[in-house]
Amino acid sequence: MPNVDYSKIKQAIKDFLHVPLEKLSDETRLTELVRESFILVEMVMYLQDEFNVQLVQDDLKTAHTVGELIRVFKEKSAS
């Protein structure tokens, strides 16, 4: 499976959340973008389908920012 592209993941997050790219810096906390945790879960499910990457709950324990979430997807796509 090819490596997932950073900019494509960021674009998919933007499309799902309907926010401008400027709000999606690597340091932006996911909780700043989304108040309800179920929306974060839906977004992760969307990204998994979009990029054909399967994550488990433990994979997301370190993903608190946009950059960390993208890193998790990139790492899982490479394995």
C-alpha positions in Angstrom: 0.0 0.0 0.0 1.5 3.4 -0.9 2.3 6.0 1.6 -0.7 8.3 2.4 0.1 11.9 1.3 0.1 14.6 4.1 -1.7 17.2 2.0 -4.4 14.8 1.0 -5.1 13.9 4.6 -5.2 17.5 5.6 -7.6 18.2 2.7 -9.9 15.4 3.7 -10.0 16.7 7.3 -10.9 20.2 5.9 -13.6 18.7 3.7 -15.1 16.6 6.6 -15.1 19.4 9.1 -15.9 22.2 6.7 -13.1 24.4 8.0 -10.6 26.6 6.2 -7.1 25.0 5.7 -5.7 27.9 7.7 -7.3 26.5 10.8 -5.5 23.2 10.3 -2.0 23.8 11.5 0.0 20.8 12.8 -0.3 22.3 16.3 -4.1 22.8 16.2 -5.7 20.6 18.9 -8.5 18.4 17.6 -10.6 19.5 20.5 -10.4 23.1 19.2 -11.9 22.0 15.9 -14.6 19.6 17.2 -16.4 19.9 20.5 -18.3 16.5 20.4 -16.1 13.4 20.6 -18.5 11.4 18.4 -17.7 13.8 15.5 -14.0 13.0 15.9 -14.8 9.3 15.8 -16.8 9.8 12.6 -14.0 11.8 11.1 -11.4 9.0 11.9 -13.8 6.5 10.4 -14.2 8.7 7.3 -10.4 9.0 7.0 -9.9 5.3 7.4 -12.3 4.6 4.5 -10.9 7.4 2.4 -7.3 6.2 2.7 -7.9 2.5 3.2 -6.1 2.6 6.5 -7.3 0.6 9.6 -6.6 2.0 13.0 -7.2 0.6 16.5 -8.0 2.7 19.5 -4.4 2.5 20.8 -3.2 4.1 17.6 -5.1 7.3 18.5 -3.9 7.7 22.1 -1.1 10.0 21.0 -3.2 12.0 18.4 -4.2 15.2 20.1 -3.4 17.6 17.3 -3.9 17.7 13.5 -0.2 17.0 12.9 -0.3 14.0 15.3 -3.4 12.5 13.6 -1.8 12.9 10.2 1.4 11.2 11.5 -0.6 8.3 12.7 -2.3 7.8 9.4 1.0 8.1 7.5 2.7 5.6 9.8 -0.2 3.1 9.5 -0.3 3.4 5.7 3.4 2.6 5.5 3.1 -0.6 7.6 
